[in-house]
Amino acid sequence: MTTGDLHDVRDPELPGRLLTTERDALIPLLRSRPDADFALATAACPGWSVRDVLAHCSSALIRVVESRFEKGVFSPESNDRDIADRADRTNAQVVDELERGMTEAGPLIAKAGGVLDVIALGEWVHAGDVREVFGEPGAYAGAGLPDALTLLARLTREKGHVPLHADLDDVDEPLRLGEVSGERTPARFIGDAATLVRLYAGRPVAQGTSYELAGVEAGELNIFG
């Protein structure tokens, strides 16, 4: 049995657990960095600095906490407005808000029945974006990786995404992603879990990384595109 077979049943606590696990690693890292680092450009989000990514993350979570979901929320225009609304805040204040969101959003995501679960995955991916800029180890990996993979598998299944069978170098059991109708032969991935996450998140693959992908183009895997 592949681990993907275990991901069909939603664990309502998983998104919140992913957020708090990442909070405990990311927030101390952010508080240890000088202000200049917050102005660094991100390769994963062209046009956004580290601070922009963090402001986007904090605003998205606070919207969940405060149940503010007006028309067009989370669109590119809405995201840009949320970032602009935080322009007069210090970097420390942005980090404080992010910590609050990562702490308080989980129970509300749990109660939403699954429609907000992707936000937790997106937050975790953005934390990887920041680690990548800082040159920190564990971008798109770390303690939250098992929960992130579980969530990714279920979300791709629910979205009817292209079926894929992943043999991961650093995970004991194969991972099954995407729809399970059997109408399409599953694509195959062989490589490490962080690279799989990068492909599904539409992030650049780390230079020098070796992996195999057959039966699907890398761009077809992006769930955020």
C-alpha positions in Angstrom: 0.0 0.0 0.0 1.3 3.5 -0.9 1.1 6.2 1.7 -1.3 8.1 -0.6 -3.9 5.5 0.2 -4.0 6.8 3.7 -4.5 10.4 2.8 -8.1 10.2 1.6 -9.5 10.8 5.0 -9.1 14.4 6.2 -7.3 15.0 9.5 -8.8 18.4 10.5 -5.9 19.0 12.9 -3.2 18.6 10.3 -3.2 22.1 8.7 -3.0 23.7 12.1 -0.2 21.3 13.1 1.7 22.1 10.0 1.4 25.8 10.8 2.5 25.5 14.4 5.4 23.2 13.5 6.6 25.8 10.9 6.0 28.7 13.3 8.3 27.2 15.9 11.1 26.9 13.3 10.5 30.0 11.2 9.7 32.8 13.7 13.0 32.5 15.7 14.9 32.4 12.3 13.2 35.6 11.2 13.8 37.4 14.5 17.5 36.5 14.2 17.9 38.2 10.8 18.9 41.9 10.3 16.4 44.2 8.6 18.4 44.2 5.4 17.6 40.6 4.9 13.9 41.4 4.7 14.5 43.5 1.6 16.1 40.6 -0.3 14.3 39.5 -3.5 12.7 36.1 -3.7 13.3 33.9 -6.7 10.1 32.0 -6.1 7.8 35.1 -6.1 9.2 37.5 -8.7 8.7 41.1 -7.7 8.3 40.3 -4.1 10.9 40.8 -1.3 11.1 38.5 1.8 9.1 41.1 3.6 6.4 41.1 0.9 6.1 37.3 1.2 5.9 37.5 5.0 3.3 40.3 4.8 1.2 38.2 2.4 1.5 35.2 4.7 0.5 37.1 7.8 -2.4 38.9 6.1 -3.8 35.6 4.7 -3.8 34.0 8.1 -5.3 37.0 9.8 -8.1 36.9 7.3 -8.8 33.4 8.4 -8.6 34.4 12.1 -11.0 37.3 11.5 -13.2 35.6 8.9 -12.6 38.3 6.3 -13.3 36.8 2.9 -14.6 39.5 0.7 -15.1 39.0 -3.0 -11.8 38.6 -4.8 -9.9 37.7 -1.7 -6.5 36.0 -2.3 -6.4 37.3 -5.9 -3.2 38.9 -7.1 -4.8 42.3 -6.6 -6.0 41.5 -3.2 -2.6 40.2 -2.2 -0.9 43.3 -3.4 -3.4 45.5 -1.3 -2.7 43.4 1.8 1.0 43.9 1.4 0.6 47.6 0.8 -1.6 47.9 3.9 1.3 46.8 6.0 3.8 49.2 4.4 4.0 51.4 7.5 4.7 48.5 9.9 8.2 47.5 11.0 9.6 44.1 10.0 9.2 43.0 13.7 5.5 43.9 13.6 5.0 41.9 10.4 6.7 38.9 12.1 4.6 39.3 15.2 1.4 39.2 13.1 2.7 36.2 11.3 3.3 34.4 14.6 -0.2 35.2 15.7 -1.7 33.9 12.5 0.3 30.7 12.6 -0.9 30.2 16.1 -4.6 31.0 15.8 -5.6 30.0 12.3 -5.4 26.3 12.8 -8.6 25.6 14.7 -10.6 27.8 12.3 -9.1 26.0 9.3 -10.1 22.7 11.0 -13.7 23.8 11.4 -13.9 25.0 7.8 -14.2 21.4 6.5 -11.3 21.4 4.1 -11.9 24.5 2.0 -9.1 26.4 3.7 -6.6 23.6 4.1 -4.6 24.8 1.0 -3.8 28.0 2.9 -1.7 26.0 5.4 0.2 24.3 2.6 0.8 27.6 0.9 2.1 29.2 4.1 4.5 26.3 4.6 5.7 26.6 1.0 6.3 30.3 1.4 8.4 29.6 4.5 10.5 27.5 2.2 10.7 30.4 -0.2 12.2 32.5 2.6 14.6 29.8 3.7 15.8 29.6 0.1 16.6 33.3 0.0 18.5 33.1 3.3 20.5 30.1 2.2 19.1 28.1 5.1 19.0 24.3 4.9 15.7 22.5 4.7 13.9 24.7 2.3 10.6 22.9 1.4 11.6 20.2 4.0 12.1 20.2 7.7 9.9 18.9 10.5 6.7 19.8 8.7 7.5 17.8 5.6 5.5 14.6 6.5 2.3 16.6 7.2 2.9 18.7 4.1 3.2 15.6 1.9 0.0 14.2 3.4 -1.8 17.4 2.7 -0.4 17.7 -0.8 -1.5 14.1 -1.6 -5.1 14.8 -0.4 -5.4 18.2 -2.1 -4.2 16.8 -5.5 -6.7 14.0 -5.2 -9.6 16.3 -4.4 -8.7 18.6 -7.3 -8.6 15.6 -9.7 -5.0 16.5 -10.5 -2.8 14.4 -12.8 -2.1 11.1 -11.2 1.4 10.5 -10.1 3.3 7.8 -8.3 6.3 9.2 -6.4 9.2 7.1 -5.2 11.0 9.4 -2.7 14.6 8.9 -1.7 14.0 10.2 1.8 10.5 8.7 2.5 10.0 5.0 3.2 6.7 4.5 1.4 5.8 5.6 -2.1 3.4 8.5 -2.4 0.4 8.5 -4.6 -0.9 11.9 -5.7 -3.7 13.1 -8.0 -6.9 11.5 -9.1 -7.5 7.8 -8.7 -10.1 7.0 -11.4 -7.6 4.8 -13.3 -8.5 6.5 -16.6 -4.9 7.8 -17.0 -1.7 5.9 -16.4 0.0 7.6 -13.4 3.1 9.6 -14.1 6.3 8.7 -12.2 8.6 10.7 -10.1 11.9 9.5 -8.5 13.8 11.9 -6.4 13.8 13.6 -3.0 10.7 15.0 -1.3 11.7 18.6 -1.4 12.1 18.5 -5.2 8.6 17.0 -5.5 7.3 19.9 -3.4 9.1 22.4 -5.5 7.5 20.9 -8.7 4.0 21.0 -7.2 4.5 24.5 -5.9 5.9 25.8 -9.2 9.2 26.6 -7.5 12.6 26.4 -9.2 14.4 23.1 -8.7 17.6 23.5 -6.7 20.7 23.7 -9.0 22.4 20.3 -9.4 19.4 18.3 -8.2 18.9 15.0 -9.9 15.4 13.5 -10.3 13.4 11.6 -12.8 9.9 12.6 -14.1 8.0 10.6 -16.7 4.5 10.8 -18.1 3.9 14.5 -17.3 5.6 17.8 -17.9 6.8 19.6 -14.8 4.6 22.6 -15.4 1.5 20.4 -15.3 2.1 19.6 -11.6 1.9 23.2 -10.3 -1.2 23.4 -8.0 -0.8 27.1 -7.4 -0.5 28.2 -11.0 
